[in-house]
């Protein structure tokens, strides 16, 4: 719901028009990432006394409209206080999320006037319908990148899909989107789809599929930096931001800081050691079988 510069049937306070003069509208949302949710702390202010009066009387409200293209989640959050809070479950937001900042009418206003109207409006009053926009602030964007261990949720930055190309390679990694896309041949994908239903197989699948895909991604980043390519294509990829964030926690603040580490070693730091875990699980299964 990106608010574009547009004409409204009534004056609207905004940064892209002079419908209202000598006043400002500003909303500052702060987003805190909790374990299972995103917590919003919002401060909204307008220097228009008439708009503040409408909010105080219940005829209007401060608002932010939250929209996430990745999950198709949309929600309008309204409040009568300049400071308000909201919490959204983490599964509702994934990737680029947009916040539109507004003042909206909560009921019909039959004779809307404002002392900050541009002089061209004279003594004109306007009919404003419930839900109409009275003020527009700057849009705010943030990346809802949940810090989830791929071993617990492989889909956090990885997508596994069938390779329907004519080549039908058994294993192919595509880095050209917000996810690290692992393409498996039709036969391999069918086997993967069946095995992933078993929770006990998740670690083994990670060792077989996620680790080599991640190593490949890290090698491509290193190669791009080493070759000094003008276009650092990976910087805006969601998967890269998650990887970079995890590596920063591990003490690697930049790609240059990775140079002394092998990509395999870096991958282990990111997702643990799934190979050892899966080997132990298989040995435990062998022991249980022998006991029977």
Backbone as numpy.savetxt, mean C-alpha at the origin, in Angstrom:
# Nx Ny Nz CAx CAy CAz Cx Cy Cz
-10.05 7.54 -6.13 -10.89 8.74 -6.13 -10.02 9.99 -6.13
-9.07 10.04 -7.00 -8.19 11.21 -7.04 -9.01 12.45 -7.38
-8.87 13.50 -6.55 -9.62 14.73 -6.78 -8.89 15.57 -7.82
-9.48 15.67 -9.00 -8.89 16.49 -10.04 -9.42 17.90 -9.98
-8.68 18.80 -10.57 -9.17 20.17 -10.65 -10.44 20.18 -11.50
-11.51 20.69 -10.94 -12.79 20.63 -11.62 -13.66 21.77 -11.16
-14.77 21.94 -11.88 -15.75 22.96 -11.51 -16.86 22.30 -10.70
-17.27 22.95 -9.63 -18.36 22.46 -8.80 -19.56 23.40 -8.98
-20.76 22.92 -8.66 -21.95 23.79 -8.79 -22.05 24.84 -7.69
-21.09 24.84 -6.78 -21.05 25.82 -5.69 -19.59 26.07 -5.34
-19.27 27.16 -4.67 -17.87 27.44 -4.33 -17.30 26.38 -3.38
-16.07 25.97 -3.66 -15.38 24.96 -2.86 -14.00 25.49 -2.49
-13.66 25.39 -1.22 -12.33 25.79 -0.80 -11.33 24.73 -1.27
-10.30 25.15 -2.01 -9.32 24.20 -2.54 -8.03 24.92 -2.86
-7.00 24.13 -3.11 -5.70 24.68 -3.48 -5.60 24.98 -4.96
-6.62 24.57 -5.74 -6.56 24.77 -7.19 -7.60 25.78 -7.70
-8.27 26.49 -6.79 -9.22 27.51 -7.23 -9.23 28.66 -6.23
-9.84 29.78 -6.63 -9.98 30.92 -5.73 -11.45 31.15 -5.37
-12.23 30.04 -5.34 -13.64 30.16 -4.94 -13.75 30.81 -3.56
-12.85 30.41 -2.65 -12.76 31.02 -1.33 -11.38 31.65 -1.22
-11.33 32.84 -0.68 -10.07 33.56 -0.59 -9.70 33.83 0.87
-8.41 34.08 1.07 -7.90 34.43 2.40 -8.19 33.36 3.46
-8.17 32.13 3.05 -8.36 31.03 4.00 -7.70 29.78 3.42
-7.38 28.84 4.30 -6.73 27.60 3.86 -7.43 26.41 4.51
-7.23 25.25 3.88 -7.73 23.99 4.43 -6.59 22.99 4.36
-6.28 22.40 5.49 -5.14 21.48 5.56 -5.48 20.27 6.41
-5.18 19.11 5.88 -5.38 17.86 6.61 -4.04 17.12 6.64
-3.63 16.70 7.83 -2.37 15.99 8.00 -2.64 14.61 8.58
-2.66 13.58 7.72 -2.84 12.22 8.25 -1.50 11.57 8.55
-1.39 10.95 9.71 -0.22 10.17 10.08 -0.63 8.71 10.14
0.17 7.85 9.51 -0.18 6.42 9.44 0.83 5.62 10.24
0.32 4.84 11.18 1.15 3.95 11.99 0.84 2.51 11.63
1.88 1.74 11.33 1.70 0.34 10.97 1.74 -0.50 12.24
0.58 -1.06 12.59 0.49 -1.96 13.74 0.63 -3.40 13.26
0.53 -4.34 14.18 0.75 -5.74 13.83 -0.27 -6.23 12.81
-1.54 -5.90 13.01 -2.59 -6.41 12.12 -3.45 -5.31 11.53
-2.96 -4.07 11.55 -3.79 -2.98 11.06 -2.95 -1.75 10.74
-3.60 -0.81 10.07 -3.02 0.52 9.85 -3.83 1.50 10.69
-3.13 2.28 11.53 -3.80 3.22 12.41 -3.58 4.64 11.87
-4.69 5.36 11.68 -4.66 6.70 11.13 -4.91 7.73 12.24
-4.02 8.70 12.33 -4.16 9.83 13.24 -4.25 11.07 12.36
-5.41 11.72 12.35 -5.68 12.78 11.39 -5.90 14.11 12.10
-5.24 15.16 11.59 -5.46 16.52 12.05 -6.00 17.33 10.88
-7.18 17.91 11.04 -7.83 18.67 9.97 -8.14 20.07 10.46
-7.79 21.05 9.65 -8.03 22.44 10.05 -8.40 23.29 8.84
-9.34 24.21 9.04 -9.64 25.22 8.05 -9.68 26.58 8.75
-9.18 27.59 8.07 -9.22 28.94 8.65 -10.50 29.68 8.27
-11.41 29.00 7.55 -12.71 29.59 7.23 -13.65 29.40 8.43
-14.00 30.50 9.07 -14.87 30.44 10.25 -16.23 29.84 9.91
-16.74 30.13 8.71 -18.06 29.63 8.33 -18.04 28.12 8.10
-16.97 27.60 7.53 -16.86 26.14 7.37 -16.71 25.47 8.73
-15.94 26.08 9.64 -15.82 25.52 10.99 -17.18 25.49 11.69
-17.98 26.54 11.46 -19.31 26.59 12.09 -20.21 25.49 11.54
-20.11 25.21 10.25 -20.92 24.14 9.67 -20.54 22.78 10.26
-19.24 22.58 10.47 -18.78 21.33 11.08 -19.26 21.24 12.53
-19.14 22.34 13.26 -19.54 22.35 14.67 -21.04 22.09 14.83
-21.84 22.56 13.87 -23.30 22.39 13.95 -23.77 21.02 13.48
-22.86 20.24 12.88 -23.24 18.92 12.37 -23.69 18.94 10.93
-23.65 20.10 10.29 -24.06 20.20 8.89 -22.96 19.74 7.93
-21.73 19.69 8.41 -20.60 19.25 7.59 -19.64 18.47 8.47
-18.65 17.86 7.83 -17.68 17.05 8.58 -16.34 17.05 7.87
-15.27 16.94 8.65 -13.96 16.68 8.08 -13.95 15.23 7.60
-13.20 14.97 6.54 -13.23 13.61 6.00 -11.94 13.26 5.28
-11.62 11.97 5.28 -10.61 11.44 4.38 -11.23 10.23 3.68
-10.99 10.15 2.39 -11.47 9.00 1.61 -10.27 8.11 1.32
-10.31 6.88 1.83 -9.21 5.92 1.68 -9.53 5.00 0.52
-8.59 4.87 -0.41 -8.81 4.00 -1.56 -7.53 3.26 -1.91
-7.64 1.94 -2.04 -6.51 1.10 -2.40 -6.85 0.35 -3.68
-6.12 0.65 -4.75 -6.39 0.01 -6.04 -6.10 -1.49 -5.99
-5.07 -1.88 -5.21 -4.68 -3.28 -5.16 -5.74 -4.19 -4.59
-6.47 -3.71 -3.58 -7.51 -4.53 -2.94 -8.92 -4.05 -3.27
-9.01 -2.90 -3.97 -10.31 -2.28 -4.31 -11.06 -1.83 -3.06
-10.33 -1.58 -2.02 -10.95 -1.13 -0.77 -11.21 0.37 -0.84
-12.38 0.77 -0.39 -12.74 2.19 -0.33 -13.50 2.46 0.97
-13.17 3.57 1.59 -13.90 3.94 2.80 -13.81 5.44 3.01
-14.96 6.06 3.33 -15.00 7.48 3.68 -15.07 7.58 5.19
-14.08 8.23 5.77 -14.01 8.42 7.22 -14.35 9.87 7.52
-15.35 10.11 8.36 -15.76 11.47 8.67 -15.68 11.72 10.18
-15.51 12.99 10.54 -15.42 13.35 11.95 -15.80 14.81 12.13
-16.32 15.13 13.31 -16.68 16.51 13.63 -15.57 17.20 14.40
-14.59 16.43 14.88 -13.46 17.00 15.61 -12.28 17.20 14.66
-11.46 18.20 14.94 -10.30 18.46 14.10 -9.27 17.33 14.20
-9.23 16.65 15.31 -8.34 15.51 15.49 -9.17 14.24 15.60
-8.89 13.28 14.76 -9.66 12.03 14.83 -8.78 10.84 14.44
-9.28 9.66 14.78 -8.50 8.43 14.62 -9.34 7.38 13.90
-8.66 6.51 13.19 -9.33 5.39 12.51 -8.34 4.24 12.39
-8.86 3.02 12.41 -8.03 1.83 12.27 -8.60 0.95 11.17
-7.76 0.53 10.23 -8.19 -0.30 9.11 -7.39 -1.60 9.14
-8.07 -2.75 9.08 -7.35 -4.04 9.09 -6.31 -4.11 7.97
-5.16 -4.69 8.26 -4.05 -4.71 7.30 -4.40 -5.43 6.01
-5.29 -6.44 6.08 -5.61 -7.18 4.86 -6.42 -6.34 3.87
-6.94 -5.20 4.32 -7.74 -4.35 3.43 -6.87 -3.48 2.52
-5.61 -3.28 2.88 -4.73 -2.39 2.12 -3.49 -3.14 1.70
-3.13 -2.98 0.44 -1.95 -3.66 -0.08 -1.38 -2.84 -1.23
-0.19 -2.25 -1.03 0.41 -1.44 -2.08 0.00 0.03 -2.00
0.05 0.71 -3.13 -0.21 2.15 -3.18 -1.63 2.46 -2.71
-1.72 3.31 -1.70 -3.01 3.69 -1.12 -3.14 5.21 -1.16
-4.33 5.67 -1.53 -4.58 7.10 -1.72 -5.54 7.63 -0.66
-5.22 8.78 -0.11 -6.08 9.45 0.86 -6.50 10.80 0.28
-7.79 10.98 0.06 -8.32 12.27 -0.38 -8.83 13.01 0.86
-8.44 14.25 1.02 -8.80 15.02 2.22 -9.88 16.03 1.86
-10.94 16.07 2.68 -12.14 16.81 2.29 -12.86 17.42 3.50
-13.77 18.33 3.20 -14.90 18.66 4.08 -16.14 18.38 3.26
-17.06 17.60 3.81 -18.27 17.21 3.08 -19.52 17.62 3.86
-20.58 17.86 3.13 -21.86 18.21 3.76 -22.50 16.94 4.33
-22.97 17.01 5.57 -23.63 15.86 6.18 -25.15 15.92 6.05
-25.64 17.06 5.60 -27.07 17.23 5.35 -27.24 18.30 4.28
-28.44 18.40 3.74 -28.71 19.47 2.77 -28.55 20.83 3.42
-27.91 21.75 2.71 -27.77 23.13 3.18 -28.45 24.02 2.15
-29.56 24.61 2.52 -30.39 25.32 1.53 -29.81 26.66 1.11
-29.15 27.37 2.01 -28.62 28.70 1.68 -27.17 28.82 2.16
-26.28 28.16 1.41 -24.88 28.17 1.81 -24.21 29.47 1.38
-23.71 30.19 2.35 -22.92 31.39 2.09 -21.65 31.30 2.93
-20.66 32.08 2.55 -19.39 32.04 3.28 -18.70 33.40 3.13
-18.26 33.93 4.24 -17.62 35.25 4.21 -16.32 35.26 3.41
-15.82 34.06 3.10 -14.59 33.97 2.32 -14.85 33.75 0.82
-16.13 33.75 0.42 -16.43 33.64 -1.00 -15.68 34.72 -1.78
-15.22 34.37 -2.97 -14.61 35.36 -3.85 -15.61 36.50 -4.10
-15.15 37.73 -4.16 -16.06 38.87 -4.36 -16.98 38.72 -5.58
-16.56 37.96 -6.58 -17.40 37.79 -7.78 -18.74 37.14 -7.45
-18.81 36.39 -6.33 -20.07 35.74 -5.98 -21.07 36.71 -5.35
-20.60 37.87 -4.95 -21.50 38.86 -4.36 -22.26 38.31 -3.17
-23.57 38.49 -3.17 -24.43 38.01 -2.08 -25.11 36.68 -2.42
-24.60 35.99 -3.44 -25.24 34.75 -3.89 -25.12 33.66 -2.83
-26.19 32.92 -2.64 -26.16 31.74 -1.77 -26.39 30.50 -2.64
-26.04 29.32 -2.11 -26.07 28.10 -2.91 -26.76 26.97 -2.15
-27.42 26.11 -2.93 -28.00 24.90 -2.34 -26.97 23.79 -2.42
-26.62 23.23 -1.27 -25.62 22.16 -1.19 -26.32 20.88 -0.72
-26.15 19.81 -1.46 -26.77 18.54 -1.10 -25.91 17.75 -0.12
-26.57 16.90 0.65 -25.87 15.99 1.55 -24.85 15.18 0.75
-23.61 15.14 1.23 -22.56 14.40 0.55 -21.71 15.23 -0.39
-22.16 16.47 -0.69 -21.39 17.34 -1.57 -20.10 17.79 -0.89
-19.10 18.08 -1.72 -17.80 18.53 -1.23 -17.82 20.03 -0.98
-17.32 20.44 0.19 -17.23 21.86 0.52 -15.77 22.35 0.54
-14.83 21.43 0.74 -13.41 21.80 0.73 -12.59 20.59 0.29
-11.50 20.87 -0.40 -10.61 19.83 -0.90 -9.18 20.16 -0.51
-8.50 19.21 0.14 -7.09 19.39 0.46 -6.22 18.62 -0.51
-4.95 18.59 -0.25 -4.02 17.85 -1.11 -4.19 16.34 -0.88
-4.08 15.58 -1.97 -4.10 14.13 -1.85 -2.82 13.64 -1.18
-2.94 12.55 -0.45 -1.79 11.94 0.23 -1.70 10.49 -0.23
-0.48 10.02 -0.52 -0.28 8.65 -0.94 0.72 7.96 -0.01
0.50 6.68 0.24 1.49 5.90 0.97 1.44 4.45 0.50
2.54 3.74 0.69 2.62 2.33 0.31 2.30 1.46 1.50
1.22 0.72 1.40 0.85 -0.21 2.46 1.62 -1.50 2.23
2.86 -1.52 2.69 3.72 -2.69 2.53 3.86 -3.36 3.87
3.11 -4.41 4.06 3.11 -5.12 5.33 4.40 -5.91 5.50
4.98 -5.79 6.67 6.24 -6.48 6.96 5.95 -7.92 7.37
5.66 -8.75 6.38 5.25 -10.13 6.63 6.33 -11.08 6.11
6.69 -12.04 6.90 7.68 -13.02 6.50 7.13 -13.87 5.36
7.81 -13.94 4.21 7.31 -14.74 3.10 7.10 -16.20 3.46
7.81 -16.72 4.47 7.58 -18.10 4.88 6.20 -18.27 5.50
5.68 -17.18 6.11 4.36 -17.25 6.72 3.27 -16.89 5.71
3.61 -16.04 4.75 2.65 -15.62 3.75 3.39 -15.39 2.44
3.54 -16.47 1.65 4.31 -16.41 0.42 3.79 -15.32 -0.51
2.51 -15.01 -0.43 1.91 -14.04 -1.34 2.23 -12.59 -0.98
3.01 -12.36 0.09 3.29 -10.98 0.50 4.00 -10.20 -0.59
5.06 -10.73 -1.17 5.71 -10.05 -2.30 5.92 -11.00 -3.48
5.46 -12.24 -3.36 5.61 -13.21 -4.44 4.25 -13.61 -5.00
4.21 -13.81 -6.29 3.03 -14.37 -6.95 3.49 -15.58 -7.76
2.85 -16.71 -7.56 3.18 -17.91 -8.32 2.05 -18.15 -9.32
2.43 -18.21 -10.61 1.43 -18.34 -11.68 1.89 -19.35 -12.71
0.95 -19.89 -13.48 1.35 -20.83 -14.53 1.99 -20.10 -15.70
3.00 -20.70 -16.31 3.67 -20.14 -17.49 2.94 -20.65 -18.73
2.13 -19.79 -19.33 1.32 -20.19 -20.48 1.97 -19.80 -21.81
3.22 -19.37 -21.75 3.91 -19.01 -22.99 4.27 -20.27 -23.77
4.62 -20.09 -25.03 4.93 -21.24 -25.88 6.17 -22.00 -25.37
7.10 -21.25 -24.73 8.31 -21.91 -24.21 8.00 -22.82 -23.04
7.08 -22.36 -22.17 6.66 -23.16 -21.03 7.80 -23.60 -20.15
8.73 -22.67 -19.84 9.89 -23.03 -19.01 9.44 -23.55 -17.65
10.17 -24.52 -17.08 9.78 -25.08 -15.78 9.74 -24.03 -14.67
10.68 -23.04 -14.76 10.81 -22.05 -13.68 11.32 -20.74 -14.30
10.53 -19.68 -14.14 10.93 -18.38 -14.71 10.51 -17.29 -13.73
11.35 -16.28 -13.57 11.07 -15.18 -12.63 10.91 -13.88 -13.39
9.79 -13.20 -13.15 9.47 -11.92 -13.79 9.49 -10.82 -12.72
10.32 -9.79 -12.92 10.47 -8.71 -11.93 9.82 -7.41 -12.38
9.04 -7.44 -13.45 8.54 -6.22 -14.06 7.21 -5.72 -13.50
6.89 -6.08 -12.27 5.66 -5.58 -11.66 5.93 -5.33 -10.18
4.90 -5.05 -9.41 5.07 -4.80 -7.98 5.35 -6.07 -7.19
5.21 -7.22 -7.84 5.47 -8.49 -7.19 6.59 -9.23 -7.92
7.28 -10.10 -7.21 8.19 -11.04 -7.85 7.31 -12.19 -8.33
7.12 -12.25 -9.64 6.20 -13.24 -10.22 7.00 -14.48 -10.63
6.64 -15.60 -10.04 7.29 -16.87 -10.33 6.39 -17.65 -11.28
6.87 -17.89 -12.48 6.09 -18.60 -13.50 6.56 -20.05 -13.57
5.65 -20.97 -13.34 5.94 -22.39 -13.39 5.26 -23.01 -14.60
5.88 -24.03 -15.16 5.23 -24.74 -16.26 3.88 -25.28 -15.80
3.03 -25.57 -16.73 1.67 -26.04 -16.39 1.73 -27.24 -15.45
2.63 -28.17 -15.72 2.75 -29.37 -14.88 3.25 -29.00 -13.48
4.28 -28.16 -13.42 4.83 -27.77 -12.12 3.84 -26.93 -11.32
3.10 -26.07 -12.01 2.13 -25.24 -11.31 1.00 -26.10 -10.73
0.59 -27.10 -11.48 -0.46 -28.01 -10.99 0.02 -28.73 -9.72
1.27 -29.19 -9.73 1.82 -29.87 -8.56 1.95 -28.90 -7.39
2.42 -27.69 -7.68 2.56 -26.66 -6.63 1.21 -26.34 -6.00
0.18 -26.17 -6.83 -1.15 -25.83 -6.33 -1.69 -26.90 -5.40
-1.37 -28.15 -5.69 -1.83 -29.25 -4.85 -1.03 -29.29 -3.54
0.28 -29.12 -3.62 1.14 -29.22 -2.44 0.94 -28.06 -1.47
0.63 -26.87 -1.99 0.51 -25.71 -1.11 -0.71 -25.79 -0.20
-1.62 -26.72 -0.47 -2.78 -26.91 0.40 -2.37 -27.50 1.75
-1.22 -28.14 1.76 -0.71 -28.77 2.99 0.20 -27.78 3.70
-0.21 -27.30 4.88 0.57 -26.32 5.63 1.97 -26.83 5.96
2.11 -28.14 6.13 3.41 -28.71 6.46 4.40 -28.63 5.31
3.90 -28.33 4.11 4.77 -28.24 2.94 5.24 -26.82 2.66
4.73 -25.83 3.40 5.03 -24.43 3.09 6.53 -24.12 3.14
7.21 -24.62 4.16 8.64 -24.35 4.30 9.43 -24.97 3.16
9.07 -26.20 2.80 9.75 -26.88 1.69 9.54 -26.14 0.38
8.31 -25.68 0.14 8.02 -24.93 -1.08 8.81 -23.62 -1.11
8.95 -22.98 0.05 9.73 -21.75 0.12 11.18 -22.01 -0.25
11.73 -23.12 0.25 13.12 -23.47 -0.05 13.30 -23.75 -1.54
12.31 -24.37 -2.15 12.41 -24.77 -3.55 12.11 -23.64 -4.52
11.20 -22.73 -4.15 10.69 -21.75 -5.10 11.04 -20.31 -4.72
10.74 -19.94 -3.48 10.93 -18.54 -3.06 12.40 -18.17 -3.00
13.24 -19.03 -2.39 14.65 -18.68 -2.22 15.36 -18.43 -3.55
15.29 -19.32 -4.54 15.98 -19.03 -5.81 15.42 -17.81 -6.53
14.11 -17.56 -6.40 13.52 -16.38 -7.03 14.06 -15.10 -6.38
14.19 -15.12 -5.06 14.70 -13.96 -4.35 16.17 -13.73 -4.66
16.95 -14.82 -4.74 18.37 -14.70 -5.09 18.50 -14.07 -6.48
17.67 -14.50 -7.42 17.70 -13.93 -8.77 17.39 -12.44 -8.75
16.38 -12.05 -7.97 16.01 -10.64 -7.87 17.16 -9.80 -7.31
17.81 -10.31 -6.27 18.93 -9.59 -5.67 20.10 -9.48 -6.65
20.34 -10.54 -7.41 21.42 -10.51 -8.39 21.14 -9.48 -9.47
19.89 -9.35 -9.90 19.52 -8.37 -10.92 19.70 -6.95 -10.41
19.38 -6.73 -9.15 19.59 -5.40 -8.55 21.08 -5.08 -8.52
21.88 -6.02 -8.05 23.33 -5.81 -7.98 23.91 -5.54 -9.37
23.46 -6.31 -10.35 23.96 -6.15 -11.72 23.64 -4.76 -12.25
22.41 -4.30 -11.98 21.98 -2.99 -12.46 22.83 -1.88 -11.85
23.11 -2.01 -10.55 23.92 -1.00 -9.86 25.38 -1.06 -10.33
25.91 -2.28 -10.45 27.30 -2.45 -10.89 27.52 -1.89 -12.29
26.54 -2.14 -13.18 26.64 -1.66 -14.57 26.32 -0.17 -14.68
25.92 0.44 -13.55 25.59 1.87 -13.51 24.54 2.24 -14.56
23.50 1.44 -14.62 22.40 1.72 -15.54 21.72 3.01 -15.13
21.38 3.82 -16.11 20.75 5.11 -15.83 19.38 4.94 -15.19
18.67 3.91 -15.62 17.31 3.68 -15.12 17.33 2.61 -14.03
17.28 3.03 -12.79 17.18 2.05 -11.70 15.74 1.57 -11.62
15.41 0.68 -12.52 14.04 0.22 -12.76 13.37 -0.35 -11.52
14.16 -0.83 -10.58 13.60 -1.55 -9.43 13.12 -0.64 -8.31
13.53 0.64 -8.31 13.29 1.51 -7.16 11.81 1.68 -6.82
10.94 1.71 -7.83 9.52 1.92 -7.59 8.72 0.63 -7.48
9.41 -0.49 -7.55 8.71 -1.77 -7.41 8.37 -2.02 -5.95
7.16 -2.44 -5.69 6.74 -2.69 -4.31 7.62 -3.77 -3.68
7.93 -4.82 -4.44 8.73 -5.91 -3.86 10.10 -5.40 -3.43
10.67 -4.47 -4.20 11.99 -3.94 -3.84 11.90 -3.15 -2.54
10.84 -2.37 -2.37 10.71 -1.57 -1.15 10.61 -2.47 0.08
9.91 -3.59 -0.06 9.80 -4.52 1.06 11.17 -5.15 1.35
11.86 -5.59 0.29 13.19 -6.19 0.45 14.16 -5.21 1.07
14.18 -3.97 0.54 15.09 -2.95 1.06 14.81 -2.64 2.52
13.52 -2.61 2.87 13.15 -2.33 4.26 13.64 -3.43 5.19
13.48 -4.69 4.77 13.93 -5.82 5.58 15.45 -5.83 5.72
16.14 -5.53 4.62 17.60 -5.52 4.68 18.12 -4.37 5.54
17.40 -3.26 5.55 17.79 -2.13 6.39 17.73 -2.53 7.86
16.69 -3.28 8.22 16.57 -3.77 9.60 17.75 -4.68 9.94
18.23 -5.42 8.92 19.35 -6.35 9.12 20.70 -5.63 9.09
20.68 -4.30 8.88 21.92 -3.53 8.92 22.47 -3.12 7.58
21.74 -3.40 6.49 22.19 -3.02 5.16 21.36 -1.82 4.69
21.94 -0.63 4.76 21.18 0.59 4.50 21.11 0.98 3.03
21.90 0.34 2.17 21.87 0.66 0.74 22.35 -0.54 -0.05
22.13 -0.47 -1.37 22.59 -1.55 -2.23 24.11 -1.69 -2.14
24.82 -0.55 -2.01 26.28 -0.60 -1.89 26.72 -1.42 -0.69
25.89 -1.37 0.38 26.25 -2.10 1.60 26.11 -3.61 1.41
25.43 -4.03 0.33 25.27 -5.46 0.09 26.51 -6.07 -0.56
27.39 -5.24 -1.09 28.45 -5.71 -1.99 29.33 -6.80 -1.39
29.51 -6.77 -0.07 30.38 -7.76 0.56 29.66 -9.07 0.84
28.36 -9.11 0.60 27.57 -10.31 0.89 27.13 -10.96 -0.41
27.10 -12.28 -0.44 26.55 -12.97 -1.60 25.04 -12.84 -1.58
24.43 -12.93 -2.75 22.97 -12.82 -2.83 22.29 -13.96 -2.09
22.91 -15.13 -2.10 22.34 -16.26 -1.36 22.33 -15.97 0.13
23.43 -15.39 0.63 23.51 -15.04 2.05 22.46 -13.98 2.40
22.29 -12.99 1.52 21.30 -11.94 1.76 19.89 -12.54 1.80
19.62 -13.47 0.89 18.30 -14.10 0.85 18.02 -14.84 2.15
19.05 -15.51 2.69 18.87 -16.22 3.95 18.55 -15.24 5.08
19.18 -14.07 5.06 18.91 -13.07 6.09 17.48 -12.55 5.98
16.95 -12.55 4.77 15.60 -12.03 4.56 14.52 -13.03 4.97
14.70 -14.28 4.64 13.63 -15.26 4.88 14.05 -16.41 5.78
15.19 -16.26 6.44 15.60 -17.32 7.34 16.30 -18.43 6.57
16.18 -19.64 7.06 16.87 -20.78 6.46 15.85 -21.88 6.17
15.05 -21.72 5.13 14.00 -22.71 4.86 14.54 -24.08 4.50
15.76 -24.14 3.93 16.32 -25.44 3.55 16.53 -26.31 4.79
17.18 -25.74 5.81 17.42 -26.53 7.03 16.11 -26.95 7.68
15.16 -26.02 7.69 13.86 -26.33 8.31 13.14 -27.44 7.55
13.17 -27.37 6.22 12.46 -28.39 5.43 13.15 -29.75 5.54
14.50 -29.75 5.60 15.22 -31.02 5.76 14.89 -31.65 7.12
14.82 -30.81 8.15 14.48 -31.32 9.48 13.07 -31.90 9.49
12.14 -31.20 8.81 10.76 -31.69 8.75 10.70 -33.05 8.07
11.47 -33.22 6.98 11.45 -34.51 6.28 12.07 -35.62 7.11
13.14 -35.26 7.86 13.74 -36.26 8.74 12.78 -36.66 9.85
12.06 -35.67 10.40 11.06 -35.97 11.44 9.99 -36.89 10.89
9.59 -36.67 9.63 8.57 -37.53 9.01 9.11 -38.95 8.86
10.42 -39.05 8.50 11.04 -40.37 8.37 11.05 -41.11 9.71
11.38 -40.37 10.78 11.42 -40.98 12.11 10.04 -41.45 12.54
9.03 -40.60 12.23 7.66 -40.99 12.60 7.25 -42.23 11.82
7.66 -42.32 10.55 7.33 -43.49 9.74 7.99 -44.75 10.27
9.25 -44.61 10.73 9.97 -45.76 11.27 9.33 -46.24 12.57
8.85 -45.28 13.36 8.23 -45.62 14.65 6.94 -46.40 14.43
6.26 -46.10 13.34 5.01 -46.83 13.07 5.32 -48.28 12.66
